[in-house]
Amino acid sequence: MLHIINYIVRIAIIIIGIILLLDIIPLNDDDRMLFRVMGVLFILFGIYRIVKYKIKYKEYISNVEEEENE
């Protein structure tokens, strides 16, 4: 269950980034470039968090398997 929540939060960050990047929700015209940059950062951060989570989870599983084999 915890894995599902982790992925939902990380995917939500990516979706927020897409919304900011594509200007789906109209915001101030003065800050349009700022919101696009923030959108790109949100998308990259969400992807980074998903990849980092997968790597850490694989490390955790291999550590647990090593401890069981000992």
C-alpha atoms as an extended CHARMM CRD file, in Angstrom:
* protein
*
        70  EXT
         1         1  MET       CA              0.0000000000        0.0000000000        0.0000000000  PROA      1               0.0000000000
         2         2  LEU       CA              2.8510000000        2.3590000000        0.8210000000  PROA      2               0.0000000000
         3         3  HSD       CA              4.3220000000        1.8630000000       -2.6510000000  PROA      3               0.0000000000
         4         4  ILE       CA              1.0730000000        2.9750000000       -4.2560000000  PROA      4               0.0000000000
         5         5  ILE       CA              0.9820000000        6.1470000000       -2.1570000000  PROA      5               0.0000000000
         6         6  ASN       CA              4.6080000000        6.9240000000       -3.0270000000  PROA      6               0.0000000000
         7         7  TYR       CA              3.9490000000        6.5710000000       -6.7460000000  PROA      7               0.0000000000
         8         8  ILE       CA              0.7140000000        8.5970000000       -6.5550000000  PROA      8               0.0000000000
         9         9  VAL       CA              2.5070000000       11.5110000000       -4.8730000000  PROA      9               0.0000000000
        10        10  ARG       CA              5.3910000000       11.4460000000       -7.3250000000  PROA      10              0.0000000000
        11        11  ILE       CA              3.0960000000       11.2170000000      -10.3390000000  PROA      11              0.0000000000
        12        12  ALA       CA              1.0130000000       14.0830000000       -8.9170000000  PROA      12              0.0000000000
        13        13  ILE       CA              4.1720000000       16.2170000000       -8.8340000000  PROA      13              0.0000000000
        14        14  ILE       CA              4.7600000000       15.4160000000      -12.5180000000  PROA      14              0.0000000000
        15        15  ILE       CA              1.1350000000       16.2480000000      -13.3680000000  PROA      15              0.0000000000
        16        16  ILE       CA              1.4060000000       19.5930000000      -11.5550000000  PROA      16              0.0000000000
        17        17  GLY       CA              4.5400000000       20.2700000000      -13.5840000000  PROA      17              0.0000000000
        18        18  ILE       CA              2.7190000000       19.4940000000      -16.8270000000  PROA      18              0.0000000000
        19        19  ILE       CA             -0.1470000000       21.7900000000      -15.8260000000  PROA      19              0.0000000000
        20        20  LEU       CA              2.2890000000       24.6090000000      -15.0860000000  PROA      20              0.0000000000
        21        21  LEU       CA              4.3120000000       23.9910000000      -18.2510000000  PROA      21              0.0000000000
        22        22  LEU       CA              1.3480000000       23.8740000000      -20.6270000000  PROA      22              0.0000000000
        23        23  ASP       CA             -0.4260000000       26.7900000000      -18.9060000000  PROA      23              0.0000000000
        24        24  ILE       CA             -3.6510000000       24.7870000000      -18.5350000000  PROA      24              0.0000000000
        25        25  ILE       CA             -4.7350000000       26.9030000000      -15.5730000000  PROA      25              0.0000000000
        26        26  PRO       CA             -4.5200000000       30.5610000000      -16.6160000000  PROA      26              0.0000000000
        27        27  LEU       CA             -2.2630000000       32.5030000000      -14.2820000000  PROA      27              0.0000000000
        28        28  ASN       CA             -0.7390000000       35.9790000000      -14.3750000000  PROA      28              0.0000000000
        29        29  ASP       CA              0.6500000000       36.9260000000      -17.7660000000  PROA      29              0.0000000000
        30        30  ASP       CA              3.5910000000       38.6010000000      -16.0300000000  PROA      30              0.0000000000
        31        31  ASP       CA              4.8250000000       35.3380000000      -14.5200000000  PROA      31              0.0000000000
        32        32  ARG       CA              4.1600000000       32.9860000000      -17.4290000000  PROA      32              0.0000000000
        33        33  MET       CA              7.8680000000       32.1900000000      -17.9930000000  PROA      33              0.0000000000
        34        34  LEU       CA              8.3860000000       31.6070000000      -14.2710000000  PROA      34              0.0000000000
        35        35  PHE       CA              5.5410000000       29.0820000000      -14.1740000000  PROA      35              0.0000000000
        36        36  ARG       CA              6.8920000000       27.2820000000      -17.2460000000  PROA      36              0.0000000000
        37        37  VAL       CA             10.3130000000       26.9880000000      -15.6370000000  PROA      37              0.0000000000
        38        38  MET       CA              8.6780000000       25.7590000000      -12.4360000000  PROA      38              0.0000000000
        39        39  GLY       CA              6.7120000000       23.2350000000      -14.5130000000  PROA      39              0.0000000000
        40        40  VAL       CA              9.9000000000       21.8350000000      -16.0350000000  PROA      40              0.0000000000
        41        41  LEU       CA             11.4900000000       21.6610000000      -12.5890000000  PROA      41              0.0000000000
        42        42  PHE       CA              8.4700000000       19.8450000000      -11.1470000000  PROA      42              0.0000000000
        43        43  ILE       CA              8.5360000000       17.3140000000      -13.9770000000  PROA      43              0.0000000000
        44        44  LEU       CA             12.2730000000       16.6850000000      -13.6130000000  PROA      44              0.0000000000
        45        45  PHE       CA             11.9680000000       16.4620000000       -9.8180000000  PROA      45              0.0000000000
        46        46  GLY       CA              9.0890000000       13.9840000000      -10.0780000000  PROA      46              0.0000000000
        47        47  ILE       CA             11.0120000000       11.7890000000      -12.5150000000  PROA      47              0.0000000000
        48        48  TYR       CA             14.1050000000       11.9980000000      -10.3030000000  PROA      48              0.0000000000
        49        49  ARG       CA             12.0960000000       10.9540000000       -7.2380000000  PROA      49              0.0000000000
        50        50  ILE       CA             10.5580000000        7.9700000000       -9.0480000000  PROA      50              0.0000000000
        51        51  VAL       CA             13.9450000000        6.7550000000      -10.2820000000  PROA      51              0.0000000000
        52        52  LYS       CA             15.5560000000        7.3150000000       -6.8650000000  PROA      52              0.0000000000
        53        53  TYR       CA             12.7100000000        5.4400000000       -5.1460000000  PROA      53              0.0000000000
        54        54  LYS       CA             13.0770000000        2.4530000000       -7.4720000000  PROA      54              0.0000000000
        55        55  ILE       CA             16.8540000000        2.3230000000       -6.8980000000  PROA      55              0.0000000000
        56        56  LYS       CA             16.5200000000        2.5370000000       -3.1090000000  PROA      56              0.0000000000
        57        57  TYR       CA             13.7620000000       -0.0850000000       -3.1040000000  PROA      57              0.0000000000
        58        58  LYS       CA             15.9020000000       -2.5040000000       -5.1100000000  PROA      58              0.0000000000
        59        59  GLU       CA             18.8010000000       -1.9300000000       -2.6900000000  PROA      59              0.0000000000
        60        60  TYR       CA             16.4970000000       -2.5730000000        0.2550000000  PROA      60              0.0000000000
        61        61  ILE       CA             15.1830000000       -5.8140000000       -1.2630000000  PROA      61              0.0000000000
        62        62  SER       CA             18.6910000000       -7.0880000000       -2.0320000000  PROA      62              0.0000000000
        63        63  ASN       CA             19.8180000000       -6.2520000000        1.5360000000  PROA      63              0.0000000000
        64        64  VAL       CA             16.8550000000       -8.1240000000        2.9890000000  PROA      64              0.0000000000
        65        65  GLU       CA             17.5760000000      -11.1340000000        0.7610000000  PROA      65              0.0000000000
        66        66  GLU       CA             21.2470000000      -11.1060000000        1.8160000000  PROA      66              0.0000000000
        67        67  GLU       CA             20.2580000000      -11.0690000000        5.4900000000  PROA      67              0.0000000000
        68        68  GLU       CA             17.8470000000      -13.9720000000        4.9500000000  PROA      68              0.0000000000
        69        69  ASN       CA             20.5590000000      -16.0210000000        3.2270000000  PROA      69              0.0000000000
        70        70  GLU       CA             23.0250000000      -15.5500000000        6.0670000000  PROA      70              0.0000000000
